[in-house]
Amino acid sequence: MDSTLPESFLPLLIAELKTPNVIGITMAGSFSRGQGTPYSDVDLQLYVREKPRGIIGSLELRQ
């Protein structure tokens, strides 16, 4: 059973991560292959100019 991400996902992600330190984002995993399900997580790689201090949290997006 394939699933798609909500239309609001990309705008919310960009708003959350749009900082001078972020230079790129890539997606891997089931959603990048078009095989995501309602139970799939979203695997993202974030490329930054400088390593952030402390723990980087996770983003939780719910419909």
Stockholm file with secondary structure:
# STOCKHOLM 1.0

chainA/1-63         MDSTLPESFLPLLIAELKTPNVIGITMAGSFSRGQGTPYSDVDLQLYVREKPRGIIGSLELRQ
#=GR chainA/1-63 SS CCCCCCTTHHHHHHHHHCSTTEEEEEEESTTTTTCCCTTCCCEEEEEESSCCSSCCCCCCCCC
#=GC SS_cons        CCCCCCTTHHHHHHHHHCSTTEEEEEEESTTTTTCCCTTCCCEEEEEESSCCSSCCCCCCCCC
//
